[in-house]
Amino acid sequence: MNLTSSISSIVSHTNSTGTESWFIPVDILMIICTILVIILATLFVLIIIFDKTCHTISMMLISNSCLTAIVLGCISFSLSLFTLENDIKQIYYEDSFCAFRAYMNYALSAAFMFSFLLQAFYRYIVVVYRTHLFLQSIKLQLLLISLTWIFSFTYPLVIIFTDRIIYNIDNQICQLPLRLSFSLIFGAFCIYIIPVSMTMFIYIKLILYVKELRHHMIIVNTLSRAQRELKMVQRIVTLINIIMTIGIPYGIFIFISFFTTPPKYHFRIAFVFVDASLLSVMIVLLQFTDPLRKSIMKRLSMRPNAIAPGRPY
């Protein structure tokens, strides 16, 4: 009787499942993307730490985005590695960290999106409230960073308690089931709609403010600085647009789930684009962040200009 129970238990946890030919290549692609994200984000953080020209509040906020990307990349790497292992073994098995990885994925995705909101908000404050030094202080910015992290790690608890995260056998991942539910809509608001809409609001407000400055007699330096900060916010909006554009499949599957059953392998397809968008953002972030790019180029171009005097070879 005990033997029968043991066999049944093993079968229920490690049932074999059919594996499509594209599963493993896609898993490997996701792993490569997440590894590159971790490497790039770590490189950026190290440059910001050791390069004194990067010791500014704006670069501190960028380092917050990079730190979030590192941890999010590690979680995504763990998700992809778990999926690859099960696909290779052709089994489905929910390990003890499956739900925890899902929780961390939701939390860090929100923290990543809010990190761009903080960057845009600081740029706005520097222009519109340039005489209010407290609003530009490092203490306030650190407080805002802390609050966004607290919120990001708190809101998924509502999801967990209202709609249990489940293990999706076909996609080898623990996630909220895609269907019309409070948890799914709430999660979409916290991860995307709130930070993106607030960032866009700041962008529009800053555009209107700069236009207003042009119609008044002001110091040229003030207008020049406002235009420069507007350009920085425009770049932040571009980064967000990259995330939203490449992540469209995920949004489409969520929308479909409100009316009917989404495709069988919706999470596999969606997460490929999510990981690709994260990598794309890190690459474009380097291009957009002049201090980072200049620091890297300076190190790459460091060559001995002259050979020290000595005996000829």
Secondary structure, 3 states (H helix, E strand, C coil): CHHHHHHHHHHHHCEECCCCCCHHHHHHHHHHHHHHHHHHHHHHHHHHHHCHHHCCHHHHHHHHHHHHHHHHHHHHHHHHHHHHHHHHHCEECCCCCHHHHHHHHHHHHHHHHHHHHHHHHHHHHHHHCCCCCHHHCHHHHHHHHHHHHHHHHHHHHHHHHHCCCEEECCCCEEECCCCCCHHHHHHHHHHHHHHHHHHHHHHHHHHHHHHHHHCCCCCHHHHHHHHHHHHHHHHHHHHHHHHHHHCHHHHHHHHHHCCCCCCCCHHHHHHHHHHHHHHHHHHHHHHHCHHHHHHHHHHHCCCCCCCCCCCCC
